[in-house]
Amino acid sequence: MPIVRKDERRRSLLPPRGRKRKPRGVVDTSVLVGGISGFRKPHVRGRNPSADLLYRWAEKGNFVWLVTEDILDEYKEVLKRLGVRPSLIGTVINLIRERAEQVHVHASFEISPDPKDDPFCLCAEEGNADFIVTLNPKDFPQERFRAKVISPVFLFSHVEQRRTVGPLP
């Protein structure tokens, strides 16, 4: 058997045993705005579920945040319109851009009753999302998605506490 140097070993293309994939999700602008509004005060876990979602994602990377350029543009536009400081907008968008998974959407069709939410719907479908987290579930008709439409509270009570990814209830 030939001797192989440590740096020449081949890595298996299969996922490591025992590791389950992280849940994949799309975060609606309503949740991002709600979470950022929770940054004004010292963070107290449980007071603002949207802020909890942002803090836990930033600290633990507890799910794969799926985005498109259209979604990032909407985040920026809405935060600017609401008067969020430009430096905070830049910090938030840069963090999301660095850590989130970019999804390239190849289709364009109407899914949501609110056309401005179609980029989120398409990102969820193209990115094989497990969930869409929103404060406006009426804009994301569950029967049109493979992903589960959930609230930030549901995310922590059902998704984050599981060690493996399986179907959401």
Secondary structure by P-SEA (a helix, b strand, c coil): ccccccccbbbbccccccccccbbbbbcaaaaaaaaaaccccccccccaaaaaaaaaaccccbbbbbcaaaaaaaaaaaaaacccaaaaaaaaaaaaacbbbbbbcbbbbccccccaaaaaaaaaaacccbbbcccccccccccccbbbbcaaaaaacccccccccccc
